[in-house]
Amino acid sequence: MAPPTVGDMQLSHGGESSPTGAPVARWSVEQVLALAPDAASRKAGTRLGAAGPWSGTGSDASGAVWGLCKGSGSTPYRTVVDTTGPAYACSCPSRKFPCKHALGLLLLRASDDGAFRPAEPADWAEEWLAGRRARAARESGPAAGGDSARGPADPAAARRRAERRAERVTGGAQELEQRLADLLRGGLAATDRSGYGLWEETAARMVDAQAPGLAARVRELGAITGSGPGWPVRLLEECGLLHLLDTAWLGRDRLPDPLAATVRTRVGLPVSAEGPPVRDQWLVLAQYDTPDGKIVARRIWLYGRGSGRTALLLSFGAAGRSPAQALPVGATIDAELTPYPGGGQLRAELGEQFGATTSAGPPPGIAAAAAPAVYGNALRDDPWLDAWPATLRDVIPVPSKDGWQLADAHAVARTDAHAETHGGTRTGSALPIAPAALSRPGLWKLVALSGGGPVTVFGEIGHRGFEPFAAWDPGEEEEGAGTTGGPVVQLV
């Protein structure tokens, strides 16, 4: 298979029609590779992304693709993918999802759509697809997931368990307050001599108190100590936020309900998605994995084309394995999301999906100068936010003294004219790119995509700067402006 070019990094707009009449999204090479559970699967799947080992390939209007892949045995592997999930099935013995054969099938379709003729699914593929759709119908039925399906619950016992845990968390918060007071009394500089053991022991005490959120923030304090010039200032700032969280928990009965829900989430109490589901056409903005102790956390950002809401899907995988939930970046899914309680209600749970994924253009954006205010407003609902999602329109990546920044295109044009007249001085509206993003290859993808021109970029704005996650081709218009979709480049 030829190496992917810029043209490969896009959704096809000339594909078959879905049952709703919208074009089914043909995933790009980059989108398919983002679904791989690990680097080994990505490499093995790439080798199978050519037509040579495949036969009996086909696709249908519902978003299903299938094919037979020649292996080392006499019987080829039967592989089928339902792209509306997505979900995968293969007769190979691999325990990885998707396996290398599913990745290879999708990569073949991304690079050679002519290998897939519209047809009725093969018998073995139809059997799996029918079973999957039957299960989805049962799960979305009136009794699915209800109390009658789970059996009788004991509200009194559940309330007593919650009260006992709340008491333990309260004891942990009170102990942490005392330790913070002792820390400040002895001076922050002394923590550099204490080593990481001080923080790990305190974090262990918070785990014992069943407050994993407090434990995680304590461990972050340990990482700040001795982290470079100015670390005492950063340590004091984080200690202040931890003190604020402690006192908020101890006084949670006096807080407004949304803020109280945020505090419960921040200390680490489990919460469930609640409220009426929101059905919309959800554009997949970004997907990325981060290590979280011994597990892998996957974050998928979505934008509702009708509601204008931004939502976060959060899932986890065991050590060494990616989470099962995966969606193609740049595609749109017709689905229901149920929000979690708390400030902003960004986190949501993915519910029933309707129809196939379709192609879409970039979401509406804001100017770079407006992003800090958006983050500041979000802090009123959740003071412990490290960052807030934002889509920036018409920005240009430009180098700065300390790294890179995203500058407003109009400001750049004005300052360039000013620089020609006033000896090269540059001013204007710009956001620094967060240090975490400066070492990623995605930064150079962004610079190459821009080519010195304006682009639309989705990412997170926080006190460390803007962290870009995805960017759209500058030739594409915003969502709702008549575009049928456009190339999206993942930056993480």
C-alpha positions in Angstrom: 0.0 0.0 0.0 1.3 3.4 -0.9 2.1 5.8 2.0 -0.8 8.0 2.9 -0.8 11.4 1.4 -2.6 14.6 2.5 -5.5 13.5 0.2 -5.8 10.2 2.2 -6.6 12.1 5.4 -10.2 12.7 4.6 -13.6 11.2 4.5 -15.0 10.2 1.1 -18.0 12.2 0.0 -18.9 10.0 -3.0 -19.6 6.8 -1.1 -22.8 4.8 -0.9 -25.9 6.2 0.7 -27.0 5.4 4.2 -30.6 4.4 5.1 -31.1 8.0 6.1 -30.0 9.2 2.6 -26.7 10.8 3.9 -23.4 9.5 2.5 -21.7 6.8 4.6 -18.3 8.0 5.7 -15.3 6.2 4.2 -12.7 6.4 7.0 -9.3 7.8 6.1 -6.0 5.9 6.7 -5.3 8.1 9.7 -8.7 7.5 11.2 -8.4 3.8 10.9 -4.9 3.7 12.4 -6.2 5.7 15.4 -8.5 2.7 16.2 -5.5 0.3 16.6 -5.2 -1.0 20.2 -1.4 -0.8 20.1 1.6 -0.1 17.8 2.1 -3.8 16.9 -1.5 -4.1 15.7 -1.1 -0.9 13.7 2.0 -2.3 12.0 0.4 -5.7 11.3 -2.8 -4.1 10.0 -0.9 -1.8 7.6 0.7 -4.9 6.0 -2.8 -6.3 5.4 -4.1 -3.0 3.9 -3.5 -4.1 0.3 -5.7 -6.1 -2.0 -3.4 -9.1 -2.2 -4.6 -11.2 0.8 -8.2 -10.3 0.4 -11.1 -11.8 -1.5 -14.9 -11.7 -1.3 -14.9 -8.1 -0.1 -18.1 -6.0 -0.1 -20.0 -3.3 1.7 -23.7 -2.3 2.1 -25.6 0.9 2.7 -25.8 0.3 6.5 -22.1 0.8 6.9 -21.0 -2.8 7.1 -17.9 -4.1 5.3 -16.6 -7.6 5.1 -14.0 -9.8 3.4 -11.9 -13.0 3.5 -8.3 -12.6 4.4 -5.8 -15.4 3.5 -3.7 -16.5 6.5 -1.2 -19.2 7.2 -3.9 -22.0 7.2 -6.0 -23.3 4.4 -9.2 -21.5 5.5 -9.2 -17.7 5.2 -10.2 -15.5 8.1 -13.7 -14.1 8.0 -13.7 -10.4 8.9 -16.7 -8.1 9.2 -16.9 -4.5 10.5 -20.0 -2.6 11.4 -18.8 1.0 11.0 -21.8 2.4 12.8 -20.5 1.1 16.2 -17.9 0.6 15.3 -17.9 -3.1 16.1 -15.7 -5.9 14.7 -15.9 -9.7 14.3 -13.2 -12.0 13.0 -12.6 -15.7 13.0 -8.9 -15.3 13.9 -7.9 -16.2 17.5 -6.7 -12.7 18.4 -8.0 -11.1 21.6 -7.4 -7.6 20.4 -10.2 -5.3 19.2 -9.9 -4.4 16.4 -7.6 -7.2 15.3 -5.1 -6.8 12.5 -7.5 -8.2 10.0 -10.2 -5.7 10.8 -7.7 -2.9 10.6 -6.4 -4.2 7.3 -9.9 -4.4 5.9 -10.6 -0.8 6.8 -7.3 0.3 5.5 -8.0 -1.4 2.2 -11.3 0.4 1.9 -9.6 3.7 2.9 -7.1 3.5 0.1 -9.0 1.5 -2.5 -12.7 1.9 -2.4 -13.0 0.2 -5.7 -12.3 -3.1 -4.0 -15.7 -2.9 -2.2 -18.7 -3.4 -4.4 -22.2 -2.6 -3.0 -23.8 -6.0 -2.3 -25.8 -8.0 0.2 -23.6 -9.3 3.0 -22.2 -12.8 2.8 -24.1 -15.4 4.8 -21.5 -15.5 7.6 -21.4 -11.7 7.7 -25.2 -11.3 7.7 -25.5 -13.8 10.6 -23.2 -11.7 12.8 -24.8 -8.4 11.7 -28.3 -9.7 12.3 -27.3 -10.9 15.8 -25.7 -7.6 16.6 -28.8 -5.6 15.5 -31.1 -7.9 17.5 -29.1 -7.3 20.6 -29.2 -3.6 20.1 -33.0 -3.7 19.7 -33.3 -5.7 22.9 -31.0 -3.3 24.8 -33.0 -0.3 23.6 -36.3 -1.9 24.6 -38.5 -0.5 27.4 -37.2 -3.0 30.0 -33.6 -2.8 29.0 -31.4 -1.6 31.8 -34.3 -0.9 34.1 -34.7 -1.9 37.7 -36.8 -4.9 36.7 -33.9 -6.2 34.5 -31.4 -5.9 37.4 -33.7 -7.3 40.1 -35.0 -5.5 43.2 -32.7 -2.9 44.8 -32.4 -1.9 48.5 -32.4 1.9 48.6 -31.9 1.9 52.3 -28.8 -0.3 52.1 -27.4 1.8 49.3 -28.0 5.0 51.3 -26.2 3.6 54.3 -23.2 2.6 52.1 -23.1 6.1 50.6 -23.2 7.7 54.1 -20.4 5.5 55.4 -18.2 6.3 52.5 -19.0 10.0 52.8 -17.9 9.8 56.5 -14.6 8.2 55.5 -14.0 10.9 52.8 -14.8 13.6 55.3 -12.2 12.1 57.7 -9.6 12.1 54.9 -10.4 15.7 53.9 -9.9 16.8 57.5 -6.6 14.9 57.8 -5.4 16.4 54.5 -6.3 19.9 55.8 -4.1 19.3 58.8 -1.2 18.1 56.6 -1.5 21.1 54.3 -1.4 23.4 57.4 1.7 21.6 58.7 3.3 21.9 55.2 2.8 25.7 55.1 3.9 26.1 58.7 7.2 24.4 57.9 7.7 26.2 54.6 7.4 25.0 51.1 11.1 24.9 50.5 11.4 22.1 53.1 9.4 19.7 50.9 12.3 19.5 48.5 14.3 17.7 51.2 11.4 15.4 52.2 11.4 13.5 48.8 8.4 11.9 47.1 7.8 9.6 50.1 5.9 12.4 52.0 3.4 12.8 49.1 3.0 9.1 48.4 2.3 8.4 52.1 -0.3 11.2 52.2 -1.9 9.9 48.9 -2.1 6.4 50.4 -4.0 7.9 53.3 -6.5 9.4 50.9 -6.9 6.1 49.2 -7.7 4.5 52.5 -10.3 7.2 53.0 -11.9 6.2 49.7 -11.2 9.5 48.1 -9.1 8.7 44.9 -9.6 12.2 43.5 -7.8 13.7 46.5 -5.1 11.0 46.3 -4.5 11.9 42.6 -4.1 15.6 43.3 -1.7 14.9 46.2 0.5 12.8 43.8 0.5 15.7 41.4 1.9 17.9 44.2 4.8 15.5 44.6 5.6 15.8 40.9 5.8 19.6 41.2 8.5 19.6 44.0 11.9 20.3 42.5 10.4 20.3 38.9 12.4 23.4 37.8 12.7 27.1 38.4 9.7 28.6 40.1 8.4 25.3 41.5 7.5 26.7 45.0 5.0 29.1 43.3 3.4 26.3 41.3 3.3 24.2 44.5 1.5 26.9 46.4 -1.0 27.4 43.6 -1.9 23.7 43.6 -2.0 23.5 47.4 -4.5 26.4 47.3 -6.7 24.4 44.8 -6.5 21.3 47.0 -7.5 23.3 50.1 -10.4 24.8 48.1 -11.5 21.2 47.2 -11.2 20.1 50.8 -13.3 23.0 52.2 -15.8 22.6 49.4 -16.4 18.9 50.4 -16.6 19.8 54.1 -19.2 22.5 53.3 -20.9 20.7 50.4 -24.4 21.0 52.0 -24.3 24.7 51.5 -23.3 24.5 47.8 -25.6 24.8 44.8 -26.5 21.3 43.5 -24.4 21.5 40.3 -21.3 22.6 42.2 -21.9 20.0 44.9 -22.1 17.4 42.1 -18.8 18.7 40.7 -17.1 18.4 44.2 -18.3 14.8 44.6 -16.8 14.0 41.2 -13.5 15.8 42.0 -13.0 13.9 45.3 -13.6 10.6 43.5 -17.1 9.5 44.3 -18.8 7.5 41.6 -21.6 9.2 39.7 -23.9 7.9 37.0 -25.2 9.6 33.8 -28.6 11.1 34.5 -31.2 13.3 32.9 -32.9 13.0 29.5 -30.8 11.7 26.6 -29.9 14.3 24.0 -30.2 13.0 20.4 -28.1 14.9 17.9 -25.8 14.6 14.9 -22.5 14.4 16.9 -19.3 15.3 15.1 -16.3 13.4 16.4 -13.8 16.2 17.1 -10.9 14.2 18.7 -9.9 10.9 20.3 -6.7 10.3 22.3 -5.4 8.0 25.0 -3.5 9.0 28.2 -2.0 6.7 30.9 -3.9 6.8 34.2 -1.9 4.7 36.6 -2.2 1.1 35.5 -5.0 1.8 33.1 -5.4 3.7 29.9 -8.0 6.5 29.7 -9.6 7.3 26.3 -11.2 10.7 25.7 -13.5 11.3 22.8 -14.7 14.8 22.2 -18.0 15.4 20.3 -19.9 18.4 19.0 -23.7 18.4 18.6 -24.6 20.0 15.3 -28.1 20.8 16.4 -27.7 21.5 20.1 -24.4 23.2 19.8 -23.2 21.2 22.9 -19.7 19.8 23.4 -19.5 16.4 25.1 -16.8 14.1 26.4 -16.9 10.3 26.3 -14.5 8.8 28.8 -13.6 5.1 28.8 -10.9 3.0 30.2 -8.8 0.0 29.3 -6.7 -2.4 31.3 -2.9 -2.1 31.3 -1.5 -2.7 27.8 -4.9 -2.6 26.1 -6.8 0.2 24.6 -10.4 0.9 25.6 -13.0 -0.7 23.5 -14.9 2.4 22.7 -13.6 4.1 19.5 -15.0 6.5 17.0 -13.6 7.8 13.7 -12.4 11.4 14.1 -14.1 13.7 11.5 -17.2 11.6 11.1 -20.7 12.4 12.4 -22.9 9.9 14.3 -26.6 10.1 14.9 -26.8 9.1 18.5 -28.2 9.8 22.0 -25.9 11.0 24.8 -26.8 11.1 28.5 -25.0 13.8 30.4 -23.3 13.3 33.8 -24.1 15.7 36.7 -21.7 18.5 37.5 -20.5 21.9 36.4 -20.8 22.3 32.6 -22.1 18.7 32.2 -19.4 17.9 29.5 -19.0 14.3 30.3 -21.7 12.0 28.8 -22.5 8.4 28.1 -23.0 7.2 24.6 -26.4 5.6 24.2 -28.3 4.3 21.1 -26.9 5.0 17.7 -29.1 5.5 14.7 -28.0 4.8 11.1 -24.5 5.0 9.7 -21.6 7.5 10.4 -21.5 10.3 7.8 -19.0 12.8 6.7 -19.0 16.4 8.1 -17.0 19.6 8.0 -15.4 21.5 10.9 -17.6 22.9 13.8 -18.1 26.6 14.3 -15.2 28.3 16.0 -14.2 31.4 18.0 -11.4 33.8 17.6 -8.2 33.2 19.5 -8.8 36.3 21.6 -12.1 34.9 22.9 -10.7 31.6 24.2 -9.4 32.7 27.6 -12.8 34.2 28.5 -14.5 30.9 27.6 -12.1 29.1 29.9 -12.6 31.7 32.6 -16.4 31.3 32.5 -16.1 27.6 32.8 -14.0 28.0 36.0 -17.0 29.5 37.7 -18.8 26.1 37.5 -15.6 24.0 38.2 -12.7 25.9 39.8 -10.5 22.8 39.4 -10.6 22.7 35.6 -7.2 22.3 34.0 -8.6 23.1 30.6 -11.8 23.6 28.6 -12.6 22.5 25.0 -12.6 25.2 22.3 -12.5 25.4 18.5 -10.5 28.2 17.1 -11.2 29.6 13.7 -8.8 31.5 11.4 -5.7 30.9 13.4 -2.1 30.5 12.1 0.6 28.6 14.0 3.6 30.9 14.3 6.9 30.6 16.3 7.4 32.6 19.4 10.3 33.3 21.8 9.3 30.4 24.0 7.9 27.9 21.5 4.8 28.3 19.2 1.6 30.1 19.4 -1.8 30.2 17.5 -2.3 33.8 16.3 -5.5 35.3 15.0 -5.1 35.5 11.2 -6.4 39.0 11.0 -4.1 40.2 13.7 -1.2 38.6 11.9 -2.1 40.4 8.7 -2.2 43.7 10.6 1.0 43.2 12.5 2.8 42.0 9.3 2.0 45.3 7.7 3.0 47.1 10.9 6.3 45.2 11.0 7.3 46.3 7.5 6.9 49.9 8.6 8.2 49.7 12.2 11.3 47.6 12.1 9.8 44.1 12.4 7.8 44.5 15.6 4.9 41.9 15.9 1.9 42.2 18.1 -1.6 40.9 18.1 -4.0 38.3 19.6 -2.3 34.9 20.1 -2.5 31.9 22.4 0.7 30.1 23.4 0.7 26.4 22.5 0.9 24.3 25.7 4.3 22.9 26.5 2.9 19.3 26.4 2.1 19.7 22.7 5.5 21.2 21.6 7.2 17.8 21.5 4.5 16.0 19.5 4.7 15.3 15.8 1.2 16.8 15.6 2.6 20.3 15.9 4.5 19.9 12.6 1.3 18.4 11.0 -0.5 21.5 12.0 2.3 23.8 10.7 2.3 21.9 7.4 -1.5 21.9 7.0 -1.5 25.7 7.6 1.3 26.5 5.3 1.2 30.0 6.7 -2.6 30.3 6.2 -5.5 30.2 8.5 -6.9 26.9 9.8 -9.6 25.7 12.2 -8.2 23.9 15.2 -10.0 22.0 18.0 -8.3 21.6 21.4 -8.3 22.6 25.0 -7.5 26.0 26.4 -6.1 26.1 30.0 -3.7 28.0 32.2 -0.7 26.4 30.4 -1.9 27.5 27.0 -3.8 25.9 24.1 -3.3 22.2 23.4 -4.4 21.3 19.8 -6.0 17.9 19.1 -7.4 18.2 15.5 -7.3 20.6 12.6 -9.3 21.1 9.4 -8.2 21.9 5.9 -8.2 25.7 5.5 -10.3 25.3 2.3 -13.3 23.9 4.1 -16.1 26.0 5.5 -17.6 25.7 9.0 -20.4 23.4 9.8 -23.7 24.6 8.5 -22.2 26.8 5.8 -22.9 24.4 3.0 -19.9 22.1 3.2 -20.3 18.3 2.9 -17.2 17.6 4.9 -13.5 18.1 4.8 -10.1 16.7 5.5 -9.4 16.5 9.3 -5.9 15.9 10.6 -5.4 14.4 14.1 -2.7 16.1 16.1 -2.6 13.6 19.1 
